[in-house]
Amino acid sequence: MANFKLTISDIKGKSVSKELKDNDANALLGLQLGNETDAAIVGL
């Protein structure tokens, strides 16, 4: 399965790093760079 390492930043400059594995990562498959998605996917 796919594994993704993400760094998510907000407007204020705060960054959070998350790693999604297996079934959690499937929600990101098919998305392109620049696409917006629900932050609940990564637990934010």
N, CA, C and O atoms as a Tripos MOL2 file, in Angstrom:
@<TRIPOS>MOLECULE
protein
  176   175    44     0     0
PROTEIN
NO_CHARGES

@<TRIPOS>ATOM
      1 N           0.8350   -1.1850    0.0000 N.3       1 MET1
      2 CA          0.0000    0.0000    0.0000 C.3       1 MET1
      3 C           0.8820    1.2520    0.0000 C.2       1 MET1
      4 O           2.1030    1.1750    0.1350 O.2       1 MET1
      5 N           0.2410    2.3780   -0.1520 N.am      2 ALA2
      6 CA          0.9660    3.6480   -0.2350 C.3       2 ALA2
      7 C           1.1800    4.2470    1.1500 C.2       2 ALA2
      8 O           0.3410    4.1160    2.0410 O.2       2 ALA2
      9 N           2.3180    4.9040    1.3070 N.am      3 ASN3
     10 CA          2.6160    5.6720    2.5140 C.3       3 ASN3
     11 C           2.9140    7.1010    2.0880 C.2       3 ASN3
     12 O           3.6120    7.3230    1.0990 O.2       3 ASN3
     13 N           2.3900    8.0690    2.8300 N.am      4 PHE4
     14 CA          2.6170    9.4740    2.5280 C.3       4 PHE4
     15 C           3.1600   10.1770    3.7570 C.2       4 PHE4
     16 O           2.6660    9.9690    4.8650 O.2       4 PHE4
     17 N           4.1790   11.0120    3.5660 N.am      5 LYS5
     18 CA          4.6730   11.9040    4.6080 C.3       5 LYS5
     19 C           4.2660   13.3090    4.2010 C.2       5 LYS5
     20 O           4.6400   13.7840    3.1290 O.2       5 LYS5
     21 N           3.5020   13.9730    5.0550 N.am      6 LEU6
     22 CA          2.9510   15.2840    4.7420 C.3       6 LEU6
     23 C           3.4660   16.3300    5.7080 C.2       6 LEU6
     24 O           3.6730   16.0480    6.8890 O.2       6 LEU6
     25 N           3.6730   17.5310    5.2090 N.am      7 THR7
     26 CA          3.9160   18.6960    6.0420 C.3       7 THR7
     27 C           2.8260   19.6900    5.6940 C.2       7 THR7
     28 O           2.7390   20.1630    4.5610 O.2       7 THR7
     29 N           1.9900   20.0050    6.6810 N.am      8 ILE8
     30 CA          0.8350   20.8670    6.4700 C.3       8 ILE8
     31 C           1.0840   22.1760    7.1950 C.2       8 ILE8
     32 O           1.3960   22.1900    8.3850 O.2       8 ILE8
     33 N           0.9440   23.2820    6.4630 N.am      9 SER9
     34 CA          1.2010   24.6120    7.0280 C.3       9 SER9
     35 C          -0.0730   25.4320    7.0040 C.2       9 SER9
     36 O          -0.9040   25.2920    6.1070 O.2       9 SER9
     37 N          -0.2190   26.3030    8.0190 N.am     10 ASP10
     38 CA         -1.3410   27.2320    8.0030 C.3      10 ASP10
     39 C          -0.8480   28.6220    7.6250 C.2      10 ASP10
     40 O           0.3460   28.8250    7.4020 O.2      10 ASP10
     41 N          -1.7520   29.5590    7.5560 N.am     11 ILE11
     42 CA         -1.4270   30.9180    7.1200 C.3      11 ILE11
     43 C          -0.4430   31.6010    8.0730 C.2      11 ILE11
     44 O           0.3600   32.4300    7.6440 O.2      11 ILE11
     45 N          -0.5020   31.2610    9.3550 N.am     12 LYS12
     46 CA          0.3550   31.8960   10.3600 C.3      12 LYS12
     47 C           1.7820   31.3550   10.3510 C.2      12 LYS12
     48 O           2.6440   31.8820   11.0540 O.2      12 LYS12
     49 N           2.0420   30.3120    9.5650 N.am     13 GLY13
     50 CA          3.3850   29.7570    9.4740 C.3      13 GLY13
     51 C           3.6120   28.5270   10.3340 C.2      13 GLY13
     52 O           4.7130   27.9750   10.3320 O.2      13 GLY13
     53 N           2.6010   28.0840   11.0700 N.am     14 LYS14
     54 CA          2.7290   26.8800   11.8870 C.3      14 LYS14
     55 C           2.6540   25.6570   10.9770 C.2      14 LYS14
     56 O           1.7790   25.5730   10.1150 O.2      14 LYS14
     57 N           3.5790   24.7030   11.1700 N.am     15 SER15
     58 CA          3.6210   23.4920   10.3500 C.3      15 SER15
     59 C           3.4660   22.2550   11.2200 C.2      15 SER15
     60 O           3.9370   22.2140   12.3570 O.2      15 SER15
     61 N           2.8020   21.2530   10.6730 N.am     16 VAL16
     62 CA          2.6050   19.9770   11.3470 C.3      16 VAL16
     63 C           3.0080   18.8820   10.3700 C.2      16 VAL16
     64 O           2.6170   18.9140    9.2040 O.2      16 VAL16
     65 N           3.7920   17.9090   10.8430 N.am     17 SER17
     66 CA          4.1820   16.7740   10.0050 C.3      17 SER17
     67 C           3.3470   15.5610   10.3900 C.2      17 SER17
     68 O           3.1660   15.2700   11.5730 O.2      17 SER17
     69 N           2.8450   14.8600    9.3900 N.am     18 LYS18
     70 CA          2.0380   13.6600    9.6050 C.3      18 LYS18
     71 C           2.4780   12.5910    8.6210 C.2      18 LYS18
     72 O           2.9440   12.8990    7.5230 O.2      18 LYS18
     73 N           2.3300   11.3380    9.0150 N.am     19 GLU19
     74 CA          2.5870   10.2250    8.1090 C.3      19 GLU19
     75 C           1.3220    9.3830    8.0260 C.2      19 GLU19
     76 O           0.7860    8.9530    9.0480 O.2      19 GLU19
     77 N           0.8510    9.1510    6.8130 N.am     20 LEU20
     78 CA         -0.3340    8.3320    6.5840 C.3      20 LEU20
     79 C           0.1060    7.0120    5.9760 C.2      20 LEU20
     80 O           0.8930    6.9810    5.0300 O.2      20 LEU20
     81 N          -0.4090    5.9250    6.5250 N.am     21 LYS21
     82 CA         -0.0440    4.5970    6.0430 C.3      21 LYS21
     83 C          -1.2900    3.8230    5.6440 C.2      21 LYS21
     84 O          -2.3760    4.0420    6.1810 O.2      21 LYS21
     85 N          -1.1180    2.9330    4.7120 N.am     22 ASP22
     86 CA         -2.1120    1.9610    4.2780 C.3      22 ASP22
     87 C          -3.4700    2.5940    3.9840 C.2      22 ASP22
     88 O          -3.5630    3.4550    3.1090 O.2      22 ASP22
     89 N          -4.5180    2.1920    4.6860 N.am     23 ASN23
     90 CA         -5.8750    2.6450    4.3750 C.3      23 ASN23
     91 C          -6.0590    4.1410    4.5730 C.2      23 ASN23
     92 O          -6.8500    4.7530    3.8560 O.2      23 ASN23
     93 N          -5.3580    4.7470    5.5190 N.am     24 ASP24
     94 CA         -5.4620    6.1940    5.7250 C.3      24 ASP24
     95 C          -4.9400    6.9550    4.5110 C.2      24 ASP24
     96 O          -5.4500    8.0260    4.1840 O.2      24 ASP24
     97 N          -3.9400    6.4160    3.8510 N.am     25 ALA25
     98 CA         -3.3330    7.0780    2.6940 C.3      25 ALA25
     99 C          -4.2020    6.9780    1.4420 C.2      25 ALA25
    100 O          -4.0500    7.7840    0.5240 O.2      25 ALA25
    101 N          -5.1000    6.0130    1.3900 N.am     26 ASN26
    102 CA         -5.9360    5.8220    0.1990 C.3      26 ASN26
    103 C          -6.7880    7.0410   -0.1220 C.2      26 ASN26
    104 O          -7.1260    7.2600   -1.2850 O.2      26 ASN26
    105 N          -7.1420    7.8400    0.8790 N.am     27 ALA27
    106 CA         -7.9640    9.0320    0.6490 C.3      27 ALA27
    107 C          -7.2290   10.0680   -0.2000 C.2      27 ALA27
    108 O          -7.8650   10.9240   -0.8150 O.2      27 ALA27
    109 N          -5.9020    9.9980   -0.2400 N.am     28 LEU28
    110 CA         -5.1170   10.9700   -1.0000 C.3      28 LEU28
    111 C          -4.8070   10.5090   -2.4210 C.2      28 LEU28
    112 O          -4.3770   11.3110   -3.2500 O.2      28 LEU28
    113 N          -5.0160    9.2470   -2.7070 N.am     29 LEU29
    114 CA         -4.7280    8.7350   -4.0460 C.3      29 LEU29
    115 C          -5.6410    9.4080   -5.0610 C.2      29 LEU29
    116 O          -6.8470    9.5280   -4.8440 O.2      29 LEU29
    117 N          -5.0650    9.8390   -6.1530 N.am     30 GLY30
    118 CA         -5.8230   10.4970   -7.2070 C.3      30 GLY30
    119 C          -5.8470   12.0130   -7.0970 C.2      30 GLY30
    120 O          -6.2510   12.6920   -8.0400 O.2      30 GLY30
    121 N          -5.4180   12.5590   -5.9520 N.am     31 LEU31
    122 CA         -5.3510   14.0140   -5.8110 C.3      31 LEU31
    123 C          -4.1050   14.5370   -6.5140 C.2      31 LEU31
    124 O          -3.1290   13.8070   -6.6860 O.2      31 LEU31
    125 N          -4.1420   15.7970   -6.9180 N.am     32 GLN32
    126 CA         -2.9990   16.4350   -7.5510 C.3      32 GLN32
    127 C          -2.4670   17.5170   -6.6330 C.2      32 GLN32
    128 O          -3.1810   17.9920   -5.7490 O.2      32 GLN32
    129 N          -1.2040   17.9120   -6.8380 N.am     33 LEU33
    130 CA         -0.6250   18.9980   -6.0590 C.3      33 LEU33
    131 C          -1.4860   20.2390   -6.2080 C.2      33 LEU33
    132 O          -1.9140   20.5830   -7.3100 O.2      33 LEU33
    133 N          -1.7350   20.9040   -5.0980 N.am     34 GLY34
    134 CA         -2.5430   22.1130   -5.1170 C.3      34 GLY34
    135 C          -4.0130   21.8610   -4.8390 C.2      34 GLY34
    136 O          -4.7580   22.8080   -4.5860 O.2      34 GLY34
    137 N          -4.4560   20.5940   -4.8800 N.am     35 ASN35
    138 CA         -5.8430   20.2920   -4.5460 C.3      35 ASN35
    139 C          -6.0800   20.5250   -3.0660 C.2      35 ASN35
    140 O          -5.2050   20.2550   -2.2420 O.2      35 ASN35
    141 N          -7.2580   21.0240   -2.7250 N.am     36 GLU36
    142 CA         -7.6370   21.1720   -1.3250 C.3      36 GLU36
    143 C          -8.5000   19.9830   -0.9360 C.2      36 GLU36
    144 O          -9.2780   19.4740   -1.7430 O.2      36 GLU36
    145 N          -8.3530   19.5460    0.3100 N.am     37 THR37
    146 CA         -9.1350   18.4270    0.8140 C.3      37 THR37
    147 C          -9.4440   18.6650    2.2820 C.2      37 THR37
    148 O          -8.9050   19.5890    2.8910 O.2      37 THR37
    149 N         -10.2970   17.8460    2.8430 N.am     38 ASP38
    150 CA        -10.6960   17.9690    4.2380 C.3      38 ASP38
    151 C          -9.5320   17.5800    5.1530 C.2      38 ASP38
    152 O          -8.9100   16.5380    4.9520 O.2      38 ASP38
    153 N          -9.2380   18.4030    6.1470 N.am     39 ALA39
    154 CA         -8.1240   18.1460    7.0610 C.3      39 ALA39
    155 C          -8.4000   16.9750    7.9980 C.2      39 ALA39
    156 O          -7.4800   16.4870    8.6540 O.2      39 ALA39
    157 N          -9.6310   16.5220    8.0710 N.am     40 ALA40
    158 CA         -9.9580   15.3750    8.9190 C.3      40 ALA40
    159 C          -9.2550   14.1100    8.4380 C.2      40 ALA40
    160 O          -9.0560   13.1750    9.2140 O.2      40 ALA40
    161 N          -8.8830   14.0770    7.1790 N.am     41 ILE41
    162 CA         -8.1610   12.9240    6.6280 C.3      41 ILE41
    163 C          -6.8600   12.6900    7.3880 C.2      41 ILE41
    164 O          -6.4650   11.5450    7.6080 O.2      41 ILE41
    165 N          -6.1940   13.7660    7.7890 N.am     42 VAL42
    166 CA         -4.9120   13.6520    8.4830 C.3      42 VAL42
    167 C          -5.0420   13.8830    9.9810 C.2      42 VAL42
    168 O          -4.0340   13.9670   10.6820 O.2      42 VAL42
    169 N          -6.2590   13.9860   10.4750 N.am     43 GLY43
    170 CA         -6.4770   14.1220   11.9090 C.3      43 GLY43
    171 C          -6.3290   15.5280   12.4450 C.2      43 GLY43
    172 O          -5.9910   15.7050   13.6160 O.2      43 GLY43
    173 N          -6.5710   16.5270   11.6270 N.am     44 LEU44
    174 CA         -6.5100   17.9170   12.0820 C.3      44 LEU44
    175 C          -7.8950   18.4880   12.2320 C.2      44 LEU44
    176 O          -8.0460   19.6500   12.6080 O.2      44 LEU44
@<TRIPOS>BOND
     1     1     2 1
     2     2     3 1
     3     3     4 2
     4     3     5 am
     5     5     6 1
     6     6     7 1
     7     7     8 2
     8     7     9 am
     9     9    10 1
    10    10    11 1
    11    11    12 2
    12    11    13 am
    13    13    14 1
    14    14    15 1
    15    15    16 2
    16    15    17 am
    17    17    18 1
    18    18    19 1
    19    19    20 2
    20    19    21 am
    21    21    22 1
    22    22    23 1
    23    23    24 2
    24    23    25 am
    25    25    26 1
    26    26    27 1
    27    27    28 2
    28    27    29 am
    29    29    30 1
    30    30    31 1
    31    31    32 2
    32    31    33 am
    33    33    34 1
    34    34    35 1
    35    35    36 2
    36    35    37 am
    37    37    38 1
    38    38    39 1
    39    39    40 2
    40    39    41 am
    41    41    42 1
    42    42    43 1
    43    43    44 2
    44    43    45 am
    45    45    46 1
    46    46    47 1
    47    47    48 2
    48    47    49 am
    49    49    50 1
    50    50    51 1
    51    51    52 2
    52    51    53 am
    53    53    54 1
    54    54    55 1
    55    55    56 2
    56    55    57 am
    57    57    58 1
    58    58    59 1
    59    59    60 2
    60    59    61 am
    61    61    62 1
    62    62    63 1
    63    63    64 2
    64    63    65 am
    65    65    66 1
    66    66    67 1
    67    67    68 2
    68    67    69 am
    69    69    70 1
    70    70    71 1
    71    71    72 2
    72    71    73 am
    73    73    74 1
    74    74    75 1
    75    75    76 2
    76    75    77 am
    77    77    78 1
    78    78    79 1
    79    79    80 2
    80    79    81 am
    81    81    82 1
    82    82    83 1
    83    83    84 2
    84    83    85 am
    85    85    86 1
    86    86    87 1
    87    87    88 2
    88    87    89 am
    89    89    90 1
    90    90    91 1
    91    91    92 2
    92    91    93 am
    93    93    94 1
    94    94    95 1
    95    95    96 2
    96    95    97 am
    97    97    98 1
    98    98    99 1
    99    99   100 2
   100    99   101 am
   101   101   102 1
   102   102   103 1
   103   103   104 2
   104   103   105 am
   105   105   106 1
   106   106   107 1
   107   107   108 2
   108   107   109 am
   109   109   110 1
   110   110   111 1
   111   111   112 2
   112   111   113 am
   113   113   114 1
   114   114   115 1
   115   115   116 2
   116   115   117 am
   117   117   118 1
   118   118   119 1
   119   119   120 2
   120   119   121 am
   121   121   122 1
   122   122   123 1
   123   123   124 2
   124   123   125 am
   125   125   126 1
   126   126   127 1
   127   127   128 2
   128   127   129 am
   129   129   130 1
   130   130   131 1
   131   131   132 2
   132   131   133 am
   133   133   134 1
   134   134   135 1
   135   135   136 2
   136   135   137 am
   137   137   138 1
   138   138   139 1
   139   139   140 2
   140   139   141 am
   141   141   142 1
   142   142   143 1
   143   143   144 2
   144   143   145 am
   145   145   146 1
   146   146   147 1
   147   147   148 2
   148   147   149 am
   149   149   150 1
   150   150   151 1
   151   151   152 2
   152   151   153 am
   153   153   154 1
   154   154   155 1
   155   155   156 2
   156   155   157 am
   157   157   158 1
   158   158   159 1
   159   159   160 2
   160   159   161 am
   161   161   162 1
   162   162   163 1
   163   163   164 2
   164   163   165 am
   165   165   166 1
   166   166   167 1
   167   167   168 2
   168   167   169 am
   169   169   170 1
   170   170   171 1
   171   171   172 2
   172   171   173 am
   173   173   174 1
   174   174   175 1
   175   175   176 2
@<TRIPOS>SUBSTRUCTURE
     1 MET1         2 RESIDUE 1 A MET
     2 ALA2         6 RESIDUE 1 A ALA
     3 ASN3        10 RESIDUE 1 A ASN
     4 PHE4        14 RESIDUE 1 A PHE
     5 LYS5        18 RESIDUE 1 A LYS
     6 LEU6        22 RESIDUE 1 A LEU
     7 THR7        26 RESIDUE 1 A THR
     8 ILE8        30 RESIDUE 1 A ILE
     9 SER9        34 RESIDUE 1 A SER
    10 ASP10       38 RESIDUE 1 A ASP
    11 ILE11       42 RESIDUE 1 A ILE
    12 LYS12       46 RESIDUE 1 A LYS
    13 GLY13       50 RESIDUE 1 A GLY
    14 LYS14       54 RESIDUE 1 A LYS
    15 SER15       58 RESIDUE 1 A SER
    16 VAL16       62 RESIDUE 1 A VAL
    17 SER17       66 RESIDUE 1 A SER
    18 LYS18       70 RESIDUE 1 A LYS
    19 GLU19       74 RESIDUE 1 A GLU
    20 LEU20       78 RESIDUE 1 A LEU
    21 LYS21       82 RESIDUE 1 A LYS
    22 ASP22       86 RESIDUE 1 A ASP
    23 ASN23       90 RESIDUE 1 A ASN
    24 ASP24       94 RESIDUE 1 A ASP
    25 ALA25       98 RESIDUE 1 A ALA
    26 ASN26      102 RESIDUE 1 A ASN
    27 ALA27      106 RESIDUE 1 A ALA
    28 LEU28      110 RESIDUE 1 A LEU
    29 LEU29      114 RESIDUE 1 A LEU
    30 GLY30      118 RESIDUE 1 A GLY
    31 LEU31      122 RESIDUE 1 A LEU
    32 GLN32      126 RESIDUE 1 A GLN
    33 LEU33      130 RESIDUE 1 A LEU
    34 GLY34      134 RESIDUE 1 A GLY
    35 ASN35      138 RESIDUE 1 A ASN
    36 GLU36      142 RESIDUE 1 A GLU
    37 THR37      146 RESIDUE 1 A THR
    38 ASP38      150 RESIDUE 1 A ASP
    39 ALA39      154 RESIDUE 1 A ALA
    40 ALA40      158 RESIDUE 1 A ALA
    41 ILE41      162 RESIDUE 1 A ILE
    42 VAL42      166 RESIDUE 1 A VAL
    43 GLY43      170 RESIDUE 1 A GLY
    44 LEU44      174 RESIDUE 1 A LEU
